Amino acid sequence: MANQDILINWSPQETRVAVVENGAVQELHIERALERGLVGNVYLGKVVRVLPGMQSAFIDIGLERAAFLHVADLHGGNGTARAEALQVPIERQVFEGQTLTVQVIKDAIGTKGARLSTQVSIAGRMLVFLPHDNHIGISQKIGSHELREQLRQRMQALVGRPEDGGGGFILRTNAEEATDTELADDIAYLRRAWALIRERAQAKPPGSLLHQDLSLAERVLRDLANESTQTIRIDSRLQFDVLRAFGDTYMPGAGAKLELYRGERPIFDLFSIEEELARALARRVDLKSGGYLIIDQTEALTTVDVNTGGFVGARNFDDTIFKTNLEAAGAMARQLRLRNLGGIIIADFIDMTREDHQQAVLAELRKQLARDRTRTTVSGFTQLGLVEMTRKRTRESLAHMLCEPCPTCQGRGQVKTARSVCYDILREILREARQFAPKEFRVIASAAVVEMLLDEESVHIAGLSEFIGRPISLSAEPTMNPEQYDIVLM
């Protein structure tokens, strides 16, 4: 198993985490204070208004706007028992002035307040705890029916009797290969978290926050650290103390690996992580052999194209292609983790004529992807020689989190040539001249477009002016992007 180091760069506005394996950055996680949502937070709410006509209630949870609770989200009325919940009107289940322990299930959007549920669920590393339930659920994505039944029986033995703490649990997909010790640790952590929520609900006034989903730094101890993790280094004394207390209480194994970084260089300089972050936003990824990948992320899927580039080192052409594809398979698996690319992914390896080469590249790809904590499936080569795979979407990709579409090209990645814009302008002037009869047409456009109209396209603009019988003047506007223009009727 790879030796792993985790670096945490903390600042009041942003937390950044880098997972480094064998000296190479494999994952980057970023959380910004202003963008942390409320989903998962548990509050002590107070019913301020019941709306029988909408079978809903407005709940004050201490935010600017009252939150919204529908009858189907009341305890006993979640998802599976929706019909049963609707049989009892909400006005017979809640009343104005009542205090309720509620959890945000949807953030506030626009003028709508947050949506709530009284069916609280708390996520752990491998389990989701349902304190108001008693059943053991298993993710449908876990293996076969037999494996799910084995996991259910193991969980029932670990959960014990209702007097031991009770509550229901759902096994997440990453619990598939968990040991009994790991599952027992998660059960204990979740029950402690719920006990703390209940204590706070007794002691605090309505509108209080009872439980907040873990911060990124805390999730490092819960989700990212494992037996191969050697150190977890953080560059903030304040957060080091917070994490050490959290680790001592909930994750003693991971907390023991925590170290305060006191170096003079910024912590992300240790493994050139800032440079790696910049490269993870580029389309092109260079391979050591001289080949390269081109990665394009679209709405529907992500494509990865492999090219030999300047690599000509092997004895023959087939070996050159094979070695480039082998190296590309490893680089591809790393880039998927680094950029957190999810959904459908199509890989276009360089065409290989030999079947054994294809299978070796597939085997290498699967081997490298096996180190990814996010569930990934590889379907093999299609008839067109493409490799289809899927990777579960867990959070926004790195590019979507750090970037926005270019205002000049609106995310297309290209703009019209100056000549194309010139011809658009000429057509638009002709269209306007057929409807209006101004004294003059004034064209305001970027400097490159105006220069072309005055030089290479001067004959055409003079001919158009003569045809419509109106003068056409030109004005360059430095702030306009290459595709922008305005035609003013004088």
NORSULDA-V507452 format. One line per field, one symbol per residue. psi: psi as a letter, one per 30 degrees, with the letter a starting at -180 (. if undefined). A space follows every 10 residues. Layout:
psi: ???
This chain:
psi: kkkkkkkjjk lefkkkkkjk khfkkekkkk kkefgklfkf kkljlkjfkk jeefhlkkkj gglekklkjl efglkfglde geeeeffjke ffellkfkkk jlkkfklkkb fkllklkfjk kkkaeflkkj fglgljkkkf fjbleeeeee eeeeeeeeea lefffallkk klegfegkle eeeeeeeeee eeeeeeeeee effllkgkke kkkkleeefe eeeekaffke ljkkgkeefe eeeeeeeeee ieeeffgkkk kglekkeffe gheeeeeeef flekjklfff llkjkkklee lkkjkkkfbg jgfleleeee eeeeeeeeee eeeeeeeefh klbkkkkilk kkfkeeeeee eeeeeeeeff fkfkkkkkfa klfgglkklk kkjflkleef efllkkfegh gfgllkleee eeeeeeeeee eeffelilek kkkklleeee eeefdegeee eeeeeeefgk kjlkkkjffk lffklkjkj.
